[in-house]
Amino acid sequence: MSKPKLADPDDGLFNPGSKLRHVKTGGFYKVVLLANVEATLESAYVYDSMQSHDCWIRPKAEMEDGRFELISE
């Protein structure tokens, strides 16, 4: 039985520290890290709201499907 591949911080479209804008809501977020969902080992982003400072987790596939765009500093 082979061990599943865990998330690599450099594997994602967005790197830790990247600033993003949610296309639908216009909210601004900062990527904290790329992690693994414990139950499924699915790669997921941990990101922080730059307005409210709430912390969120979203599957990597959703983060990279066009919902978020990279913004310049």
C-alpha positions in Angstrom: 0.0 0.0 0.0 1.5 3.3 -1.1 1.3 6.4 1.0 -0.8 9.2 -0.5 1.0 12.3 -1.7 0.6 15.1 0.8 0.3 18.8 -0.1 3.5 20.5 -1.0 3.5 24.3 -0.3 4.9 24.9 -3.8 2.3 22.6 -5.5 -0.5 25.1 -5.6 -1.2 28.0 -8.0 -1.0 30.4 -5.1 2.0 30.5 -2.7 1.9 31.4 1.0 1.7 35.1 1.3 -0.1 35.6 -2.1 -2.9 38.2 -2.0 -6.1 37.3 -3.7 -9.5 38.9 -4.6 -12.7 36.8 -4.6 -14.2 37.5 -8.0 -17.8 37.3 -6.9 -17.7 39.2 -3.6 -14.7 41.4 -4.1 -13.2 40.4 -0.8 -9.5 40.3 -0.3 -7.6 37.4 1.2 -4.0 36.3 2.0 -2.9 32.7 1.5 -1.5 31.2 4.8 -0.5 27.8 3.5 -1.5 24.7 1.5 -2.6 21.9 3.8 -4.3 18.5 3.8 -7.9 17.7 4.9 -7.4 15.1 7.6 -10.3 12.8 6.6 -9.6 12.7 2.8 -6.0 14.0 2.5 -7.3 16.4 -0.2 -5.1 19.4 -0.7 -6.7 22.6 0.7 -5.7 26.2 1.1 -5.8 28.0 4.5 -6.4 31.7 3.9 -7.1 34.8 5.9 -9.6 37.6 5.2 -7.7 40.8 5.0 -10.8 42.7 6.1 -12.2 40.7 9.1 -9.1 38.5 9.8 -11.3 35.4 9.8 -9.4 32.2 8.8 -10.9 30.0 6.1 -10.1 26.6 4.5 -11.1 25.8 0.9 -10.3 22.8 -1.3 -7.4 23.5 -3.7 -9.6 22.7 -6.7 -12.1 25.4 -5.7 -9.5 28.0 -5.0 -7.9 27.4 -8.4 -11.1 27.3 -10.5 -11.3 31.0 -11.2 -13.2 32.1 -8.1 -10.0 33.9 -6.9 -7.6 36.1 -8.8 -4.1 37.0 -7.8 -3.6 40.7 -7.0 -0.4 42.7 -7.1 0.9 44.3 -4.0 
